[in-house]
Amino acid sequence: MTVEEPCVNADFTDAVFAEQEWQGRCFGGCRFIDADLRGLRTRNCRFTECDFTHADLGASQHRGTAFHTCTFQIGRASCRERV
């Protein structure tokens, strides 16, 4: 298993990581807000206190990956038009 250097407090807001494969990566306090993670495949990764608010994780696959005290908020409040 390959383990990369930890990534700490990085801002990946609006980043596109769709269809990528990550192995042995560690993230701490990172922001993946509104990120496109569709089809992302992770193996033996660790996410600690990361924020995935409104991130698109559709069709992603995670094997041996841990999410410790991470934030996941799905959906958005709907706005009503004034008449």
N, C-alpha and C positions, 0 to 999 in steps of 0.2 A: 504494500500500500504506500503510495506517495503522499506525503503531507507537505503542503505549501506553507509559506509564511502566513501568519494570521493577518487578516485585513481588519483594521479597527477604525471605527467612526467614519467610514467612507460614505459618501452620498451618491447613490445610484438612482436617484429620482429620475423617472422617465427613461431610464436606460433600457436597451433592448438586448436581452440574452436568450431570445427564442431559439429553441432547437439545439442549444449547446449541451455539452457533457462536462460535468465538473466532478473531480475525484479528489478526496482528501483536503478540501478547502475549509478554512475556518474563518468565520466572520463574527465580529463583536461590535455591537452598537451601530451597525450599518443601516442605512435607509434605502429601501427598495420601493419607495412610494411611487405608485402609478407605473412601476416597471413592467415590461413585457417579458414574462418568464414562461410563455406558452411552450410546452414541449420540452422544457428544461429537464435534463436527467442528472441527478446527483447520486453519488455513491460515497459513503463514509465522510460526509461533510458535517460541519457543526455551525449552527447559527445561534448566537447568544444575544438576547436583548435587541434583536433586529426588528425593524418596522416594515411590514409588508402591506401597509394600508393601501387599498385599491389596486394592489399588484395583480396582474393576470397570471394565475398559475394553472390555467387550463391545460389539461393533458400532460402535466408535468409528472415525473416519476422520481421517487426518492427511496433509495435502498441504503439502509444502515446510516441514514442521515438523521441528525437530532436538531430539533428546534426548541431551545430553552428560553422561556419567558419572552417569546417574540409576540409582536402585535400583528393580528390579522383582522382587517376590517373590510368586509365585502359589501358592495352596493353603495349607492349614493342616495342622498335625500332627493326626493323629486321636487322640482320647483313648479309652482302653479302660476300661470300667466294671469296678470291682472286684466280685468275687463272694464 
